[in-house]
Amino acid sequence: MSIFDIISLLGGLAMFLYGMRIMGDGLKESSSGTLKTALERLTSTPVKAFFLGLGMTAVIQSSTATIVITSGLVGAGIISLHQSLGIIIGANVGTTVTGQIIRLLDLDSSGASFLQFFTPSTLAPLALIIGIVIIMGFKGKNTGKIGQIAIGFGILFSGLLNMTDAVGTLTKSGIIDQLFASIGKNPVLGYLIGLSVAFVLQSSSATIGILQAFSTSGLLTFGGIYAVLVGVYLGDCVTTAIVCNIGAKPEAKRVGAFNILYNLSKSAAILIAVTVIHKLGLLDGIWDSVIHSGGIANTNTIFNLACAILLFPTVGFYEKLSYRIIKDEPDTVNEHDELLDALNPVFFSTPAFAFGRCFDALSAMYDMARGNTLLSFEVIARYDAKKITQVEKNEDYIDSMADRISNYLVQISAHITAPNHVAIMNHYLSVVSEFERLSDHAMNITEISTSLHDSQNTFSDAAMAELRVIMQLIETIMDYTSQAFQKRNVTAARHIEPLEEVVDDMVNALKDNHLERLRTGSCTMSEGTEFLNLLSELERMSDICSNIGVATIARVNPKIKNQIHDYVSMLHSGRDEEYNREYHAAHDRYFSLLYSEKISAKETAKQS
């Protein structure tokens, strides 16, 4: 044995781990949207949750990712802790699928030539060829992900082949023989080795895959490796629990606690059962027999499946115990705190989940900003100190929401490469500042109301009649803006721009009317200044809604993403018939309403 043999072994291990990583990333990225939908609609029985967890883990090749995603969804209040329990147990069984794939190391192709295609020595280069052809030769939405999965699969098996070759050399030196002989005599040592390696690698599948590679030496026995397998279960779930606890709420932490409790019980059950059965002599036939890759995969699957069946009826006990271990925190101050807490780093590996949580927080943020706007309209009509205080309180919270969401989106950017994910991130980064600005202008309007109140001034009946019309128009625009963003409704988004142009026309008309009132003395200069300031705030609100609407259209239609100014200019120049029709209809409607309010205000003034 030489240092070069060790380097070859470690190099094969590095390739194996990297291949598993990029294959898993590709699988998670390509399936995260479907998995998000499946998990969020989970309202059924624990048995269905079990199969969902099993299937999800089999697809993304990582029980850690499944459980961490589940903990984030529990923390976000999308699913309950009770619903998550079946998923966790299913994930523990689903992770054994990787071992069943790696058992191809045992495949003997000497009997049939077609089996040669399924041996790792053929699968590895074949997967690499397919992956690079897909990546370089095809252009499509998901081709990059499919190519990444194939490349990862090829690298994984290339690493396995390197490891098995190095193991063959090390076997001749007697090192592996001595190592596993000592483990066979000392199950506690085997248990600690399995626990430590799984904890360091943060993957039970990878650890068991390494064990399968070592099995090619022909020196591993059931009695020598069963304790290693059991140690792997606890080592992997400790890592998962740590990740689940990072910045998490109590409900999410309980997911990690449940996983540890379940795996502790699983480990104890297996160790006790194997010891008892061995003492009865029922394992003598396999105890000292050589175990290969397929045997390790089968043992791992049997251990996990048997424990799932045995322990499934006791999940209620572990759920109660997790509540005793992880205590509840005091109630949150704001109803939206839970949405902000759901902006959890555990979702970075599955962008669809991360963006889903951002969308929930952004939707709440827009609703708060819209609510602030409506409150500010109310205090213009009638001063109310309590409502102004509420606007100020909401404004502070909206500012904190903007900071939290923006920071989270910036952190996501380091974890995404897919063009559709980049488009979503850019869209959300653009609207978060718009939502914040909308609330800022609402705050400015309350300051105008306060200034009028403090100086004991009020707008004339004519001015208030005009303001009611333009505020009604702004409310309509905000309703369309809500539909555009929250439902990605392009039709609603297209309604915004013609209405925004009507706002501009109306602001100009109201300024002219105001100057006429100043000339005739029906308004004072102090009131007049605040009236002009108010019109400016209203116009900027409509501009913000226009920006949000255009951003929604640009996300659905990427062709205008880099030509937004040209797109808006084209609409305003009258080159779009649909825009023209809607603009003229809205202009006639609201200016007629403005005229009616003006007549009504004059009649009221005469009567008074």
C-alpha positions as CSV (number, residue, x, y, z in Angstrom):
1,M,0.0,0.0,0.0
2,S,1.2,3.5,-0.8
3,I,0.0,7.1,-0.3
4,F,-1.2,7.0,-3.9
5,D,-3.7,4.3,-3.0
6,I,-5.1,6.5,-0.3
7,I,-5.3,9.4,-2.7
8,S,-7.1,7.2,-5.2
9,L,-9.6,6.1,-2.6
10,L,-10.2,9.7,-1.4
11,G,-10.5,10.9,-5.0
12,G,-13.1,8.3,-5.7
13,L,-14.9,9.3,-2.5
14,A,-14.9,13.0,-3.6
15,M,-16.3,12.1,-7.0
16,F,-19.0,9.9,-5.4
17,L,-20.1,12.6,-3.0
18,Y,-20.0,15.3,-5.7
19,G,-21.9,13.2,-8.1
20,M,-24.6,12.5,-5.5
21,R,-24.7,16.3,-4.7
22,I,-25.2,17.5,-8.2
23,M,-27.6,14.7,-9.1
24,G,-29.6,15.5,-6.0
25,D,-29.6,19.2,-6.7
26,G,-30.9,18.6,-10.3
27,L,-33.6,16.3,-9.0
28,K,-34.7,18.8,-6.3
29,E,-34.6,21.7,-8.7
30,S,-36.6,19.9,-11.4
31,S,-39.2,18.5,-9.0
32,S,-39.5,21.2,-6.3
33,G,-42.5,22.8,-7.8
34,T,-44.4,19.5,-7.9
35,L,-43.3,18.6,-4.4
36,K,-44.3,22.0,-3.1
37,T,-47.8,21.5,-4.4
38,A,-48.0,17.9,-3.0
39,L,-46.9,18.9,0.4
40,E,-49.0,22.1,0.7
41,R,-52.1,20.1,-0.2
42,L,-51.4,17.4,2.4
43,T,-54.5,17.2,4.6
44,S,-55.0,13.4,4.7
45,T,-53.9,10.6,6.9
46,P,-50.5,9.8,8.3
47,V,-50.3,6.7,6.0
48,K,-50.7,8.9,2.9
49,A,-48.1,11.3,4.4
50,F,-45.8,8.3,4.9
51,F,-46.0,7.4,1.2
52,L,-45.5,11.0,0.2
53,G,-42.3,11.2,2.3
54,L,-41.1,7.9,0.9
55,G,-41.7,9.0,-2.7
56,M,-40.3,12.5,-2.2
57,T,-37.1,11.2,-0.8
58,A,-36.7,8.5,-3.5
59,V,-37.0,11.3,-6.1
60,I,-34.6,13.9,-4.6
61,Q,-32.3,11.3,-3.1
62,S,-32.0,13.0,0.3
63,S,-34.0,12.3,3.5
64,T,-32.3,15.3,5.1
65,A,-33.7,17.6,2.4
66,T,-37.1,16.1,2.7
67,I,-37.2,16.5,6.5
68,V,-35.7,20.0,6.4
69,I,-38.2,21.2,3.8
70,T,-41.0,19.6,5.9
71,S,-39.8,21.5,9.1
72,G,-39.9,24.7,7.1
73,L,-43.4,24.1,6.0
74,V,-44.4,23.2,9.6
75,G,-42.8,26.4,10.8
76,A,-44.7,28.4,8.2
77,G,-48.0,26.9,9.3
78,I,-48.6,25.3,5.9
79,I,-48.8,21.8,7.4
80,S,-49.1,20.8,11.0
81,L,-46.6,18.9,13.1
82,H,-49.0,15.9,13.2
83,Q,-49.2,15.9,9.3
84,S,-45.4,15.9,9.1
85,L,-44.8,12.8,11.2
86,G,-45.8,10.4,8.4
87,I,-43.5,12.3,6.0
88,I,-40.6,11.9,8.3
89,I,-41.0,8.2,8.7
90,G,-41.5,7.8,5.0
91,A,-38.3,9.8,4.4
92,N,-36.3,7.4,6.5
93,V,-37.5,4.5,4.3
94,G,-37.2,6.5,1.1
95,T,-33.5,7.1,1.6
96,T,-32.8,3.4,1.2
97,V,-33.6,3.7,-2.5
98,T,-30.1,5.1,-3.2
99,G,-28.6,2.0,-1.8
100,Q,-30.7,-0.1,-4.0
101,I,-29.4,1.8,-7.0
102,I,-25.8,1.4,-5.9
103,R,-26.3,-2.3,-5.6
104,L,-25.7,-2.4,-9.4
105,L,-22.1,-3.0,-8.3
106,D,-23.1,-6.6,-7.8
107,L,-24.4,-7.0,-11.3
108,D,-22.9,-9.9,-13.2
109,S,-23.0,-9.3,-16.9
110,S,-21.3,-12.5,-18.0
111,G,-24.5,-14.3,-18.6
112,A,-26.2,-11.8,-20.9
113,S,-24.6,-9.1,-23.0
114,F,-27.5,-6.7,-22.5
115,L,-26.8,-6.7,-18.7
116,Q,-23.5,-5.0,-19.6
117,F,-25.4,-1.8,-20.1
118,F,-26.5,-1.8,-16.4
119,T,-23.1,-2.4,-14.9
120,P,-21.4,0.7,-13.3
121,S,-18.5,0.5,-15.7
122,T,-20.9,1.1,-18.6
123,L,-23.5,3.2,-16.8
124,A,-21.0,5.8,-15.7
125,P,-19.6,6.8,-19.1
126,L,-23.0,6.4,-20.7
127,A,-24.7,8.7,-18.2
128,L,-21.9,11.3,-18.7
129,I,-22.3,11.1,-22.5
130,I,-26.0,11.5,-22.3
131,G,-25.7,14.4,-19.8
132,I,-23.2,16.4,-21.9
133,V,-25.2,15.8,-25.1
134,I,-28.4,17.1,-23.5
135,I,-26.6,20.1,-22.0
136,M,-24.7,21.1,-25.1
137,G,-27.1,19.9,-27.8
138,F,-30.6,20.8,-26.6
139,K,-32.1,24.1,-25.6
140,G,-35.2,23.9,-23.4
141,K,-36.7,24.9,-20.1
142,N,-35.7,21.7,-18.3
143,T,-32.9,20.2,-20.5
144,G,-30.2,21.7,-18.2
145,K,-31.7,20.1,-15.2
146,I,-32.0,16.7,-16.9
147,G,-28.5,16.9,-18.2
148,Q,-27.3,17.8,-14.7
149,I,-29.0,14.7,-13.2
150,A,-27.4,12.5,-15.8
151,I,-23.9,14.1,-15.3
152,G,-24.3,13.6,-11.5
153,F,-25.3,10.0,-12.0
154,G,-22.3,9.4,-14.1
155,I,-19.9,11.1,-11.7
156,L,-21.4,9.1,-8.8
157,F,-20.7,5.8,-10.4
158,S,-17.3,6.9,-11.7
159,G,-16.5,7.7,-8.1
160,L,-17.8,4.3,-7.0
161,L,-15.6,2.6,-9.5
162,N,-12.5,4.6,-8.4
163,M,-13.3,3.6,-4.7
164,T,-13.7,-0.1,-5.5
165,D,-10.5,-0.1,-7.4
166,A,-8.7,1.5,-4.5
167,V,-10.4,-0.8,-2.1
168,G,-9.0,-3.8,-4.1
169,T,-5.5,-2.5,-3.7
170,L,-6.0,-1.8,0.0
171,T,-7.4,-5.2,0.6
172,K,-4.1,-6.8,-0.4
173,S,-2.4,-4.8,2.3
174,G,-4.6,-6.2,5.0
175,I,-5.8,-2.8,6.3
176,I,-9.4,-3.3,5.5
177,D,-9.3,-6.9,6.9
178,Q,-8.0,-5.6,10.2
179,L,-10.5,-2.6,10.3
180,F,-13.6,-4.6,9.8
181,A,-12.4,-7.5,11.9
182,S,-12.1,-5.0,14.8
183,I,-15.6,-3.6,14.0
184,G,-17.1,-7.1,14.0
185,K,-15.7,-7.8,17.4
186,N,-16.8,-4.4,18.8
187,P,-20.3,-3.4,17.7
188,V,-20.1,-0.2,19.8
189,L,-17.1,0.9,17.7
190,G,-19.0,0.1,14.5
191,Y,-22.0,2.1,15.8
192,L,-19.7,5.1,16.5
193,I,-18.0,4.9,13.2
194,G,-21.3,4.9,11.3
195,L,-22.6,7.8,13.4
196,S,-19.5,9.9,13.0
197,V,-19.2,9.4,9.2
198,A,-22.9,10.1,8.6
199,F,-22.6,13.2,10.7
200,V,-19.6,14.5,8.9
201,L,-20.9,13.7,5.4
202,Q,-24.4,14.9,6.4
203,S,-25.9,12.0,4.3
204,S,-26.9,8.5,5.3
205,S,-27.1,7.5,1.6
206,A,-23.5,8.6,1.0
207,T,-22.3,6.7,4.1
208,I,-24.0,3.5,3.2
209,G,-22.8,3.9,-0.4
210,I,-19.2,4.1,0.8
211,L,-19.9,0.9,2.8
212,Q,-21.2,-0.7,-0.3
213,A,-18.0,0.2,-2.2
214,F,-15.9,-1.4,0.6
215,S,-18.0,-4.5,0.3
216,T,-16.3,-5.3,-3.0
217,S,-13.3,-6.4,-1.0
218,G,-15.2,-9.5,0.1
219,L,-14.3,-8.9,3.7
220,L,-17.5,-7.5,5.1
221,T,-19.9,-9.6,7.0
222,F,-23.4,-9.0,8.4
223,G,-22.1,-9.2,11.9
224,G,-19.4,-6.7,11.1
225,I,-21.6,-4.0,9.5
226,Y,-25.1,-4.1,11.0
227,A,-24.0,-1.8,13.9
228,V,-22.4,0.6,11.4
229,L,-25.8,0.9,9.6
230,V,-27.6,1.6,12.9
231,G,-25.1,4.3,13.8
232,V,-25.6,5.9,10.4
233,Y,-29.3,6.5,11.2
234,L,-28.6,8.6,14.3
235,G,-25.7,10.4,12.8
236,D,-27.7,11.6,9.8
237,C,-30.7,12.7,11.9
238,V,-28.5,14.8,14.3
239,T,-27.4,16.8,11.3
240,T,-31.0,17.2,10.1
241,A,-32.1,18.3,13.6
242,I,-29.3,21.0,13.7
243,V,-30.4,22.4,10.4
244,C,-34.1,22.3,11.4
245,N,-33.2,24.4,14.5
246,I,-31.4,27.3,12.7
247,G,-33.6,30.3,13.2
248,A,-36.7,28.1,13.4
249,K,-39.9,28.4,15.4
250,P,-40.8,25.8,18.0
251,E,-43.1,23.8,15.6
252,A,-40.2,23.5,13.1
253,K,-37.8,22.5,15.9
254,R,-40.2,19.7,16.9
255,V,-39.8,18.1,13.5
256,G,-36.1,17.7,14.2
257,A,-36.7,16.5,17.7
258,F,-39.3,13.9,16.5
259,N,-36.8,12.7,13.9
260,I,-34.1,12.1,16.6
261,L,-36.6,10.4,18.9
262,Y,-37.8,8.1,16.1
263,N,-34.2,7.2,15.1
264,L,-33.1,6.6,18.7
265,S,-36.0,4.2,19.0
266,K,-35.3,2.7,15.7
267,S,-31.6,2.2,16.6
268,A,-32.5,0.6,20.0
269,A,-35.1,-1.7,18.4
270,I,-32.7,-2.9,15.8
271,L,-29.8,-3.5,18.2
272,I,-32.0,-5.3,20.7
273,A,-33.7,-7.4,18.0
274,V,-30.5,-8.4,16.3
275,T,-28.9,-9.3,19.6
276,V,-31.8,-11.4,20.7
277,I,-32.2,-13.1,17.3
278,H,-28.4,-13.8,17.2
279,K,-28.4,-15.3,20.7
280,L,-31.2,-17.6,19.6
281,G,-29.0,-18.8,16.8
282,L,-31.3,-17.6,14.0
283,L,-28.6,-15.5,12.3
284,D,-25.8,-18.0,12.4
285,G,-26.2,-18.7,8.7
286,I,-25.5,-15.1,7.7
287,W,-23.6,-13.7,10.7
288,D,-20.1,-14.5,9.4
289,S,-21.0,-14.8,5.7
290,V,-19.6,-12.3,3.2
291,I,-22.1,-9.5,2.5
292,H,-22.0,-7.6,-0.8
293,S,-23.5,-4.3,-2.0
294,G,-27.0,-5.8,-2.6
295,G,-27.0,-7.4,0.8
296,I,-26.2,-4.1,2.5
297,A,-28.9,-2.4,0.5
298,N,-31.4,-5.1,1.4
299,T,-30.4,-5.0,5.1
300,N,-30.8,-1.2,5.2
301,T,-34.2,-1.4,3.5
302,I,-35.4,-4.2,5.8
303,F,-34.2,-2.4,9.0
304,N,-36.0,0.9,8.0
305,L,-39.2,-0.7,6.7
306,A,-39.6,-3.0,9.7
307,C,-39.1,-0.2,12.1
308,A,-41.6,2.0,10.2
309,I,-44.2,-0.7,10.6
310,L,-43.3,-1.4,14.2
311,L,-43.1,2.3,15.4
312,F,-45.8,3.9,13.2
313,P,-48.6,3.3,15.7
314,T,-46.5,5.1,18.4
315,V,-46.1,8.4,16.6
316,G,-48.6,10.1,18.8
317,F,-46.4,9.4,21.8
318,Y,-43.4,10.9,20.1
319,E,-45.4,13.9,19.1
320,K,-46.4,14.6,22.7
321,L,-42.8,14.0,23.8
322,S,-41.5,16.6,21.3
323,Y,-43.9,19.1,22.8
324,R,-42.5,18.4,26.2
325,I,-38.9,18.9,24.9
326,I,-39.5,22.0,22.8
327,K,-41.6,24.5,24.6
328,D,-43.8,27.1,22.9
329,E,-42.6,30.7,22.6
330,P,-44.7,33.7,23.6
331,D,-47.4,34.8,21.1
332,T,-46.1,36.9,18.2
333,V,-46.8,40.6,18.2
334,N,-48.0,40.9,14.6
335,E,-50.2,38.5,12.7
336,H,-47.7,38.5,9.8
337,D,-44.7,37.5,12.0
338,E,-45.3,33.8,11.1
339,L,-44.9,34.7,7.4
340,L,-41.6,36.4,8.0
341,D,-40.4,33.5,10.2
342,A,-41.1,31.2,7.3
343,L,-38.4,32.9,5.3
344,N,-36.1,30.1,6.4
345,P,-32.7,29.3,4.9
346,V,-33.7,25.6,4.9
347,F,-35.6,26.3,1.7
348,F,-32.6,27.5,-0.3
349,S,-31.9,24.0,-1.7
350,T,-35.5,23.9,-3.1
351,P,-36.1,27.4,-4.6
352,A,-39.8,26.7,-5.4
353,F,-40.4,26.5,-1.6
354,A,-38.3,29.6,-0.9
355,F,-40.1,31.7,-3.5
356,G,-43.4,30.4,-2.3
357,R,-42.7,31.8,1.2
358,C,-41.5,35.1,-0.3
359,F,-44.8,35.3,-2.3
360,D,-46.8,34.8,0.9
361,A,-44.9,37.5,2.7
362,L,-45.1,39.9,-0.3
363,S,-48.8,39.4,-0.6
364,A,-49.3,40.2,3.0
365,M,-47.0,43.3,2.6
366,Y,-49.1,44.6,-0.3
367,D,-52.3,44.1,1.6
368,M,-50.9,46.1,4.5
369,A,-49.7,48.8,2.2
370,R,-53.1,49.0,0.4
371,G,-54.8,49.1,3.8
372,N,-52.6,52.0,4.9
373,T,-53.5,53.8,1.7
374,L,-57.2,53.4,2.3
375,L,-56.8,54.6,5.9
376,S,-54.9,57.6,4.7
377,F,-57.8,58.4,2.4
378,E,-60.2,58.2,5.3
379,V,-58.2,60.7,7.4
380,I,-58.2,63.2,4.6
381,A,-62.0,63.1,4.6
382,R,-62.1,63.2,8.3
383,Y,-59.2,63.6,10.7
384,D,-58.7,60.6,13.1
385,A,-55.7,60.5,15.3
386,K,-56.2,56.7,16.1
387,K,-56.2,55.9,12.4
388,I,-53.1,57.9,11.8
389,T,-51.3,56.1,14.7
390,Q,-52.3,52.8,13.0
391,V,-50.9,53.9,9.7
392,E,-47.6,54.8,11.5
393,K,-47.5,51.4,13.2
394,N,-48.2,49.6,9.9
395,E,-45.6,51.7,8.1
396,D,-42.9,50.6,10.6
397,Y,-43.8,47.0,10.2
398,I,-43.9,47.3,6.4
399,D,-40.4,48.7,6.5
400,S,-39.2,45.7,8.5
401,M,-41.0,43.3,6.1
402,A,-39.2,45.0,3.2
403,D,-35.8,44.5,4.9
404,R,-36.5,40.9,5.8
405,I,-37.8,39.9,2.3
406,S,-35.1,41.8,0.4
407,N,-32.3,40.2,2.5
408,Y,-33.9,36.7,2.0
409,L,-34.1,37.2,-1.8
410,V,-30.4,38.3,-1.9
411,Q,-29.4,35.2,0.0
412,I,-31.5,33.0,-2.4
413,S,-29.5,34.5,-5.3
414,A,-26.4,32.5,-4.4
415,H,-28.4,29.2,-4.7
416,I,-30.2,29.6,-8.0
417,T,-29.1,29.2,-11.6
418,A,-32.3,28.3,-13.5
419,P,-33.6,31.3,-15.7
420,N,-37.1,31.0,-14.3
421,H,-35.9,31.2,-10.8
422,V,-33.8,34.3,-11.6
423,A,-36.9,35.9,-13.3
424,I,-38.9,35.3,-10.1
425,M,-36.2,36.7,-7.9
426,N,-35.8,39.9,-10.0
427,H,-39.6,40.3,-10.1
428,Y,-39.9,40.0,-6.3
429,L,-36.9,42.4,-5.7
430,S,-38.6,45.0,-7.9
431,V,-42.0,44.8,-6.3
432,V,-40.9,44.7,-2.7
433,S,-39.5,48.3,-3.0
434,E,-42.7,49.4,-4.8
435,F,-44.9,48.0,-2.0
436,E,-42.8,49.9,0.6
437,R,-43.1,53.1,-1.4
438,L,-46.9,52.8,-1.6
439,S,-47.0,52.8,2.2
440,D,-44.6,55.7,2.3
441,H,-47.0,57.8,0.3
442,A,-49.9,56.8,2.5
443,M,-47.8,58.0,5.4
444,N,-47.2,61.3,3.6
445,I,-51.0,61.7,3.1
446,T,-51.6,61.3,6.9
447,E,-49.0,64.0,7.5
448,I,-51.0,66.3,5.2
449,S,-54.1,65.5,7.2
450,T,-52.3,66.3,10.4
451,S,-50.9,69.6,9.0
452,L,-54.5,70.7,8.0
453,H,-55.8,69.7,11.4
454,D,-53.1,71.5,13.4
455,S,-53.6,74.7,11.4
456,Q,-57.4,74.3,11.7
457,N,-57.8,74.3,8.0
458,T,-60.0,72.1,5.8
459,F,-60.5,71.5,2.1
460,S,-63.5,73.2,0.5
461,D,-66.5,71.1,-0.4
462,A,-65.5,71.4,-4.1
463,A,-62.0,70.2,-3.4
464,M,-63.2,67.2,-1.3
465,A,-65.7,66.3,-4.1
466,E,-62.9,66.1,-6.6
467,L,-60.6,64.2,-4.2
468,R,-63.4,61.6,-3.7
469,V,-63.4,60.8,-7.4
470,I,-59.6,60.5,-7.8
471,M,-59.3,58.4,-4.7
472,Q,-62.0,56.1,-6.0
473,L,-60.0,55.8,-9.2
474,I,-56.8,55.0,-7.2
475,E,-58.7,52.3,-5.2
476,T,-59.8,50.7,-8.5
477,I,-56.2,50.7,-9.7
478,M,-55.0,49.1,-6.5
479,D,-57.6,46.4,-6.8
480,Y,-56.3,45.5,-10.3
481,T,-52.7,45.7,-8.9
482,S,-53.7,43.2,-6.2
483,Q,-55.0,40.8,-8.9
484,A,-52.0,41.3,-11.1
485,F,-49.4,40.4,-8.5
486,Q,-51.2,38.0,-6.2
487,K,-52.8,36.0,-9.1
488,R,-50.3,36.8,-11.8
489,N,-53.3,38.0,-13.7
490,V,-52.0,39.7,-16.9
491,T,-55.5,40.9,-17.9
492,A,-55.8,42.8,-14.6
493,A,-52.2,44.1,-15.1
494,R,-53.2,45.5,-18.5
495,H,-56.1,47.4,-17.0
496,I,-53.8,49.5,-14.8
497,E,-51.9,51.5,-17.4
498,P,-54.9,53.2,-19.1
499,L,-56.3,54.1,-15.6
500,E,-53.0,55.5,-14.6
501,E,-53.1,57.7,-17.6
502,V,-56.5,58.9,-16.5
503,V,-55.1,59.8,-13.1
504,D,-52.5,61.9,-14.8
505,D,-55.2,63.7,-16.8
506,M,-57.3,64.2,-13.7
507,V,-54.4,65.6,-11.6
508,N,-53.8,68.2,-14.3
509,A,-57.6,69.1,-14.4
510,L,-57.8,69.3,-10.6
511,K,-54.7,71.6,-10.5
512,D,-56.5,73.9,-12.9
513,N,-59.7,73.8,-10.9
514,H,-57.7,74.5,-7.7
515,L,-56.0,77.6,-9.3
516,E,-59.4,78.9,-10.2
517,R,-60.6,78.5,-6.6
518,L,-57.5,80.3,-5.4
519,R,-58.2,83.1,-7.8
520,T,-61.8,83.4,-6.6
521,G,-60.8,83.1,-2.9
522,S,-62.8,80.0,-2.2
523,C,-59.6,78.3,-1.1
524,T,-56.8,79.8,1.0
525,M,-53.1,79.6,0.0
526,S,-52.4,77.2,2.9
527,E,-55.1,74.8,1.9
528,G,-54.0,75.1,-1.7
529,T,-50.5,74.1,-1.0
530,E,-51.6,71.0,0.8
531,F,-54.1,70.2,-2.0
532,L,-51.2,70.3,-4.5
533,N,-49.1,68.1,-2.3
534,L,-51.9,65.6,-1.9
535,L,-52.4,65.4,-5.7
536,S,-48.7,64.7,-6.1
537,E,-48.9,61.8,-3.6
538,L,-51.9,60.3,-5.4
539,E,-50.2,60.6,-8.8
540,R,-47.1,58.8,-7.4
541,M,-49.3,56.0,-6.0
542,S,-50.8,55.4,-9.4
543,D,-47.3,55.3,-10.9
544,I,-46.2,52.7,-8.4
545,C,-49.2,50.5,-9.3
546,S,-48.3,51.0,-13.0
547,N,-44.7,49.7,-12.2
548,I,-46.1,46.6,-10.5
549,G,-48.5,45.9,-13.3
550,V,-45.8,46.3,-16.0
551,A,-43.4,44.1,-13.9
552,T,-46.1,41.4,-13.9
553,I,-46.5,41.6,-17.6
554,A,-42.8,41.5,-18.2
555,R,-42.4,38.3,-16.0
556,V,-45.1,36.6,-18.1
557,N,-43.8,38.0,-21.4
558,P,-39.9,38.1,-21.2
559,K,-39.7,39.9,-24.5
560,I,-40.5,43.2,-22.9
561,K,-38.4,42.7,-19.8
562,N,-35.5,44.8,-21.2
563,Q,-37.8,47.2,-23.1
564,I,-40.3,48.3,-20.5
565,H,-39.8,52.0,-21.3
566,D,-40.5,51.4,-25.0
567,Y,-43.5,49.2,-24.1
568,V,-45.1,52.0,-21.9
569,S,-44.3,54.7,-24.5
570,M,-45.9,52.6,-27.2
571,L,-49.1,52.4,-25.1
572,H,-49.2,56.1,-24.4
573,S,-48.6,57.0,-28.0
574,G,-51.9,55.4,-29.0
575,R,-50.5,52.4,-31.0
576,D,-52.5,49.8,-29.0
577,E,-56.2,49.7,-29.8
578,E,-57.2,47.8,-26.6
579,Y,-55.4,50.4,-24.5
580,N,-57.0,53.2,-26.4
581,R,-60.5,51.8,-25.9
582,E,-60.0,51.3,-22.2
583,Y,-58.4,54.7,-21.7
584,H,-61.2,56.6,-23.4
585,A,-63.9,54.6,-21.6
586,A,-62.2,55.2,-18.2
587,H,-61.6,58.9,-19.0
588,D,-65.3,59.5,-19.9
589,R,-66.5,57.6,-16.9
590,Y,-64.4,59.3,-14.2
591,F,-64.5,62.8,-15.7
592,S,-68.3,62.5,-15.9
593,L,-68.2,61.4,-12.2
594,L,-66.0,64.4,-11.5
595,Y,-68.5,66.7,-13.2
596,S,-71.4,65.2,-11.2
597,E,-69.5,65.6,-7.9
598,K,-68.7,69.2,-8.8
599,I,-72.4,70.1,-9.5
600,S,-73.4,68.4,-6.2
601,A,-70.8,70.3,-4.3
602,K,-72.0,73.6,-5.7
603,E,-75.6,72.8,-4.8
604,T,-74.5,71.9,-1.3
605,A,-72.6,75.2,-1.0
606,K,-75.7,77.2,-2.1
607,Q,-77.9,75.5,0.4
608,S,-75.5,76.2,3.2
